[in-house]
Amino acid sequence: MEAVNDKISDVQRRSLLFNFKELGMSDMGRHCFIRDFTHGRTSSIRDLEYIEAQDMLRQLQEMRRYPQSRKRHDELDTKRKGVIKAIGRYLELCGQHPTLEYIKAVAVRAAGLVQSDTNHDFNRIDGATLTRIYNEFCRKQSVLKIKNAVAKVS
């Protein structure tokens, strides 16, 4: 019997790669999925623990059985990327050069979540809140553009 902290087995690794391929995930998609699944601890199959790999296999097999659960994951991923882009563009318009971690911290704060030492809380933001944050930062961009245009005319 494998211990809880043992590393992933070769059989699990091959099975995970097979399931990712069957779902049509690219290398980047696979790494993002693993990062989300492990709450940012790793993005590589090699670094998974035995129990994590078992749980991930169950989830991937469920995603293959029920494509609507994959659709939900893809929708949240798209919303997260949109929020990152909206916040990043707003901060750039303000003259800053933000890092990804800073942008995630801004999103966590805008969502009203308590930020921990790591920004893994970003992935806990629900879909409705992601939409609200996206709309708010798009609105802020519009206001800032109008403000800058009026300043140039004056």
PAZAPA-4460 file (N, C-alpha, C; in steps of 0.05 Angstrom, whole numbers, plus 32768, in hexadecimal, padded with zeros to 4 digits):
% residues 154
    n_x    n_y    n_z   ca_x   ca_y   ca_z    c_x    c_y    c_z   seq   type   mol
   8011   7FE8   8000   8000   8000   8000   8012   8019   8000     1      M     A
   800B   802C   7FF0   801A   8045   7FEE   8014   8057   8006     2      E     A
   8028   8065   800F   8025   8078   8025   8019   8092   8019     3      A     A
   800E   80A3   802B   8001   80BB   8023   8014   80CF   8014     4      V     A
   802C   80D1   801D   803F   80E5   8012   8050   80DA   7FFB     5      N     A
   804B   80C1   7FF2   805B   80B6   7FDD   8056   80C5   7FC3     6      D     A
   806A   80C5   7FB2   8067   80D3   7F98   8055   80C2   7F85     7      K     A
   804D   80CF   7F70   803C   80C2   7F5C   804A   80AA   7F50     8      I     A
   803A   8095   7F4A   8045   807D   7F3D   8045   8080   7F1F     9      S     A
   8055   806F   7F11   8056   8070   7EF4   803B   806A   7EE8    10      D     A
   802C   8057   7EF4   8011   8051   7EEA   7FFF   8069   7EEB    11      V     A
   8000   8077   7F02   7FEF   808F   7F05   7FF7   80A5   7EF1    12      Q     A
   8011   80A8   7EEE   801B   80BD   7EDB   8011   80B7   7EBF    13      R     A
   8014   809E   7EB6   800A   8097   7E9B   7FEC   809A   7E99    14      R     A
   7FDE   8093   7EAE   7FC1   8095   7EAD   7FB8   80B3   7EAC    15      S     A
   7FC6   80C3   7EBB   7FC0   80E0   7EBB   7FC5   80EC   7E9F    16      L     A
   7FDC   80E5   7E93   7FE2   80EF   7E78   7FCE   80E6   7E64    17      L     A
   7FC5   80CC   7E66   7FB0   80C2   7E54   7F96   80D2   7E57    18      F     A
   7F8E   80D6   7E70   7F75   80E5   7E75   7F77   8102   7E6B    19      N     A
   7F8D   810F   7E6F   7F91   812A   7E64   7F8F   812A   7E46    20      F     A
   7F9B   8116   7E39   7F9A   8114   7E1C   7F7E   810F   7E13    21      K     A
   7F6F   80FE   7E20   7F54   80F8   7E18   7F41   8110   7E1B    22      E     A
   7F48   8121   7E2E   7F38   813A   7E32   7F41   8150   7E1E    23      L     A
   7F56   814B   7E10   7F60   815E   7DFC   7F6E   8176   7E08    24      G     A
   7F79   8173   7E20   7F87   8189   7E2D   7FA3   818C   7E21    25      M     A
   7FAB   81A5   7E1D   7FC6   81AB   7E14   7FD9   81A9   7E2C    26      S     A
   7FF3   81AB   7E26   8007   81AB   7E3C   8001   81C2   7E50    27      D     A
   7FFC   81D9   7E45   7FF6   81F0   7E56   7FDC   81EC   7E66    28      M     A
   7FC8   81E1   7E59   7FAF   81DB   7E68   7FB3   81C7   7E7E    29      G     A
   7FC4   81B2   7E78   7FCA   819E   7E8C   7FD8   81AB   7EA4    30      R     A
   7FEC   81BC   7E9F   7FFB   81C8   7EB5   7FE8   81DB   7EC5    31      H     A
   7FD7   81E9   7EB8   7FC4   81FB   7EC6   7FB1   81EA   7ED7    32      C     A
   7FA7   81D4   7ECC   7F95   81C3   7EDB   7FA3   81B8   7EF4    33      F     A
   7FBB   81AF   7EF1   7FCA   81A4   7F08   7FCF   81BA   7F1D    34      I     A
   7FD6   81D2   7F14   7FDB   81E8   7F26   7FC1   81EF   7F36    35      R     A
   7FAB   81F0   7F27   7F91   81F5   7F35   7F8A   81DF   7F48    36      D     A
   7F8E   81C6   7F40   7F87   81AF   7F50   7F97   81AE   7F6A    37      F     A
   7FB1   81B5   7F68   7FC3   81B4   7F80   7FC4   81CF   7F8E    38      T     A
   7FB2   81E2   7F87   7FB1   81FC   7F93   7FCC   820B   7F91    39      H     A
   7FD9   8208   7F7A   7FF1   8217   7F74   800B   820A   7F7E    40      G     A
   8009   81F2   7F8A   8021   81E5   7F95   8034   81DC   7F7F    41      R     A
   8028   81D2   7F69   8038   81C8   7F53   8028   81C9   7F39    42      T     A
   8036   81C8   7F22   8028   81C7   7F09   8032   81AE   7EF9    43      S     A
   8041   819D   7F06   804E   8186   7EF9   8043   816C   7F04    44      S     A
   803E   8159   7EF3   8034   813E   7EFC   8049   8131   7F0E    45      I     A
   8063   8135   7F08   8078   8129   7F18   8077   812F   7F35    46      R     A
   806D   8147   7F3C   806E   8150   7F58   8054   8149   7F67    47      D     A
   8042   813B   7F5A   8029   8133   7F68   802F   811D   7F7C    48      L     A
   801F   811D   7F91   8020   8108   7FA5   800D   80F2   7F9C    49      E     A
   8010   80DA   7FA7   8001   80C3   7F9F   7FE3   80C8   7FA2    50      Y     A
   7FDA   80D2   7FB9   7FBE   80D7   7FBE   7FB3   80ED   7FAC    51      I     A
   7FC3   8102   7FA8   7FBB   8118   7F96   7FB6   810D   7F7A    52      E     A
   7FC8   80FB   7F71   7FC5   80F0   7F56   7FAC   80DF   7F54    53      A     A
   7FA5   80D0   7F69   7F8D   80C0   7F69   7F74   80D2   7F67    54      Q     A
   7F74   80E8   7F77   7F5D   80FB   7F76   7F5B   8108   7F5B    55      D     A
   7F72   810F   7F4F   7F72   811C   7F35   7F68   8109   7F20    56      M     A
   7F70   80F0   7F21   7F66   80DC   7F0E   7F48   80D9   7F10    57      L     A
   7F3D   80D9   7F28   7F20   80D7   7F2C   7F12   80EF   7F1F    58      R     A
   7F1D   8107   7F23   7F11   811F   7F18   7F13   811F   7EF9    59      Q     A
   7F29   8117   7EEE   7F2C   8116   7ED1   7F19   8102   7EC5    60      L     A
   7F16   80EB   7ED2   7F04   80D7   7EC7   7EE7   80E0   7EC9    61      Q     A
   7EE0   80EF   7EDE   7EC6   80FB   7EDF   7EC2   8110   7ECA    62      E     A
   7ED6   811F   7EC4   7ED4   8134   7EAF   7ED0   8126   7E94    63      M     A
   7EDC   810F   7E90   7ED8   8100   7E77   7EBC   80F5   7E75    64      R     A
   7EB1   80EC   7E8C   7E96   80E1   7E8D   7E81   80F7   7E8A    65      R     A
   7E86   810E   7E97   7E72   8124   7E98   7E7F   813D   7E8D    66      Y     A
   7E7E   8141   7E73   7E8C   8158   7E66   7E83   8173   7E72    67      P     A
   7E6A   8175   7E7D   7E61   818F   7E88   7E73   8198   7E9F    68      Q     A
   7E7F   8185   7EAE   7E90   818E   7EC4   7EAA   819A   7EB9    69      S     A
   7EB3   8190   7EA2   7ECA   819C   7E95   7EC3   81B8   7E8A    70      R     A
   7EAB   81BA   7E7F   7EA3   81D4   7E75   7EA3   81E9   7E8B    71      K     A
   7E9A   81E1   7EA3   7E99   81F4   7EBA   7EB6   81FC   7EC1    72      R     A
   7EC8   81E9   7EC1   7EE4   81EF   7EC8   7EF0   8202   7EB3    73      H     A
   7EEA   81FD   7E99   7EF3   820F   7E84   7EE8   822B   7E86    74      D     A
   7ECE   822D   7E8E   7EC2   8248   7E91   7ECF   8257   7EA7    75      E     A
   7ED4   824A   7EBE   7EE1   8258   7ED4   7EFE   8260   7ECC    76      L     A
   7F0B   824F   7EBE   7F27   8255   7EB5   7F26   826E   7EA3    77      D     A
   7F13   826F   7E91   7F10   8286   7E7F   7F0A   829F   7E8E    78      T     A
   7EF9   829D   7EA2   7EF3   82B5   7EB3   7F0B   82BE   7EC3    79      K     A
   7F1B   82AB   7ECD   7F33   82B3   7EDC   7F46   82C2   7ECB    80      R     A
   7F4A   82B8   7EB2   7F5C   82C5   7EA0   7F52   82E1   7E98    81      K     A
   7F38   82E4   7E95   7F2D   82FE   7E8F   7F31   8312   7EA6    82      G     A
   7F2E   8308   7EBF   7F32   8319   7ED6   7F4F   8322   7ED7    83      V     A
   7F61   830F   7ED3   7F7E   8316   7ED3   7F84   832B   7EBE    84      I     A
   7F79   8327   7EA6   7F7E   833A   7E91   7F72   8356   7E97    85      K     A
   7F5A   8356   7EA2   7F4C   8370   7EA8   7F5B   837F   7EBE    86      A     A
   7F63   8371   7ED3   7F72   837F   7EE9   7F8D   8388   7EDF    87      I     A
   7F9B   8376   7ED0   7FB5   837D   7EC6   7FB4   8396   7EB4    88      G     A
   7FA1   8397   7EA2   7F9E   83AE   7E90   7F98   83C7   7E9F    89      R     A
   7F87   83C5   7EB3   7F80   83DD   7EC3   7F9A   83E7   7ED2    90      Y     A
   7FA8   83D5   7EDE   7FC1   83DE   7EEC   7FD6   83E9   7ED9    91      L     A
   7FD7   83DE   7EC1   7FEA   83E9   7EAD   7FE1   8406   7EA5    92      E     A
   7FC7   840A   7EA2   7FBD   8425   7E9C   7FC3   8439   7EB2    93      L     A
   7FC6   842E   7ECB   7FCD   843F   7EE2   7FEB   8443   7EE4    94      C     A
   7FFA   8437   7ED2   8017   843C   7ED1   8027   8427   7EE1    95      G     A
   801A   8412   7EEA   8028   83FD   7EF8   8030   83E6   7EE6    96      Q     A
   8042   83D5   7EEF   804A   83BE   7EE0   8047   83A6   7EF3    97      H     A
   802E   839C   7EF6   8028   8388   7F0A   8031   836C   7F03    98      P     A
   8038   835C   7F17   803E   8340   7F13   8024   8330   7F14    99      T     A
   8025   8318   7F0C   800D   8307   7F0D   8004   8303   7F2A   100      L     A
   8017   82FF   7F3C   8010   82FB   7F58   8002   8314   7F63   101      E     A
   800B   832B   7F5B   7FFE   8344   7F65   7FE2   8346   7F5A   102      Y     A
   7FDE   8340   7F40   7FC4   8341   7F34   7FB1   832E   7F42   103      I     A
   7FBA   8316   7F48   7FAA   8302   7F57   7FA3   830C   7F72   104      K     A
   7FB6   8319   7F80   7FB0   8325   7F9A   7F9B   833A   7F99   105      A     A
   7F9C   834B   7F84   7F87   835F   7F80   7F6C   8352   7F7C   106      V     A
   7F6B   833D   7F6D   7F52   832F   7F68   7F47   8322   7F81   107      A     A
   7F58   8316   7F91   7F50   830A   7FAA   7F45   831F   7FBD   108      V     A
   7F52   8336   7FBE   7F48   834C   7FCE   7F2D   8357   7FC4   109      R     A
   7F2B   835A   7FAA   7F12   8363   7F9E   7EFB   8350   7FA3   110      A     A
   7F01   8336   7FA5   7EED   8322   7FAB   7EE5   8321   7FC8   111      A     A
   7EF4   832F   7FD9   7EEE   832F   7FF5   7EF8   8317   8004   112      G     A
   7F0A   8307   7FF8   7F15   82F0   8006   7F2D   82F9   8016   113      L     A
   7F32   82EB   802C   7F49   82F1   803C   7F61   82E5   802E   114      V     A
   7F75   82F5   8028   7F8C   82EB   801A   7F9F   82DD   802D   115      Q     A
   7FA7   82C5   8026   7FBB   82B6   8035   7FD7   82BD   802B   116      S     A
   7FEB   82AF   8036   8006   82B4   802D   800A   82AE   8010   117      D     A
   7FFA   829D   8005   7FFB   8297   7FE8   7FE2   82A0   7FDB   118      T     A
   7FE3   82A5   7FC1   7FCB   82AF   7FB3   7FBB   8298   7FA8   119      N     A
   7FBB   8281   7FB4   7FAC   826B   7FAA   7F8E   8270   7FAE   120      H     A
   7F87   8284   7FBE   7F6B   828B   7FC2   7F5F   8295   7FA8   121      D     A
   7F6E   829E   7F95   7F64   82A7   7F7C   7F53   8292   7F6F   122      F     A
   7F5B   8279   7F71   7F4C   8263   7F64   7F32   825D   7F73   123      N     A
   7F2F   8268   7F8B   7F16   8263   7F9A   7F00   8277   7F94   124      R     A
   7F06   828B   7F83   7EF2   82A0   7F7D   7EDE   8293   7F6A   125      I     A
   7EC4   8296   7F71   7EAF   8289   7F61   7EA9   8298   7F48   126      D     A
   7E9A   828C   7F36   7E95   8297   7F1C   7E87   82B2   7F1C   127      G     A
   7E73   82B5   7F2D   7E64   82CF   7F2E   7E77   82E5   7F38   128      A     A
   7E87   82E0   7F4B   7E9A   82F4   7F55   7EAF   82FB   7F40   129      T     A
   7EB8   82E7   7F31   7ECB   82ED   7F1C   7EBF   82FF   7F07   130      L     A
   7EA6   82FB   7F01   7E98   830C   7EED   7E96   8328   7EF8   131      T     A
   7E8F   832B   7F12   7E8C   8345   7F1E   7EA7   8354   7F1D   132      R     A
   7EBC   8346   7F25   7ED7   8353   7F25   7EDF   835B   7F09   133      I     A
   7EDA   834A   7EF6   7EE1   8350   7EDA   7ED3   8369   7ED1   134      Y     A
   7EB9   836A   7ED5   7EA9   8381   7ECD   7EB2   839B   7EDB   135      N     A
   7EB9   8399   7EF5   7EC2   83B0   7F04   7EDC   83BB   7EF8   136      E     A
   7EEF   83AA   7EF3   7F08   83B3   7EE8   7F07   83BD   7ECB   137      F     A
   7EF4   83B2   7EBC   7EEF   83BD   7EA1   7EE3   83D9   7EA3   138      C     A
   7ED1   83DC   7EB6   7EC5   83F7   7EBA   7EDA   840B   7EC3   139      R     A
   7EEC   8402   7ED5   7F02   8414   7EDE   7F14   841C   7EC7   140      K     A
   7F19   8409   7EB5   7F29   840F   7E9D   7F1C   8425   7E8C   141      Q     A
   7F02   8422   7E88   7EF3   8436   7E78   7EF4   8451   7E85   142      S     A
   7EEF   8452   7E9F   7EF0   846C   7EAE   7F0B   8478   7EAC   143      V     A
   7F20   8468   7EAF   7F3C   8473   7EAE   7F42   847D   7E91   144      L     A
   7F39   846F   7E7D   7F3E   8478   7E61   7F30   8493   7E5C   145      K     A
   7F17   8495   7E65   7F08   84AE   7E62   7F16   84C5   7E71   146      I     A
   7F1E   84BF   7E89   7F2C   84D3   7E9A   7F46   84DD   7E8C   147      K     A
   7F55   84CA   7E80   7F6D   84D1   7E72   7F68   84E1   7E59   148      N     A
   7F52   84DA   7E4B   7F4B   84E9   7E33   7F42   8505   7E39   149      A     A
   7F33   8509   7E4F   7F2B   8524   7E57   7F43   8534   7E60   150      V     A
   7F56   8528   7E6D   7F6E   8536   7E76   7F7F   853F   7E5E   151      A     A
   7F7F   8530   7E48   7F8F   8538   7E31   7F81   854F   7E22   152      K     A
   7F67   8550   7E23   7F58   8566   7E15   7F5B   8580   7E24   153      V     A
   7F5D   857E   7E3F   7F5E   8597   7E4F   7F77   85A5   7E4C   154      S     A
***
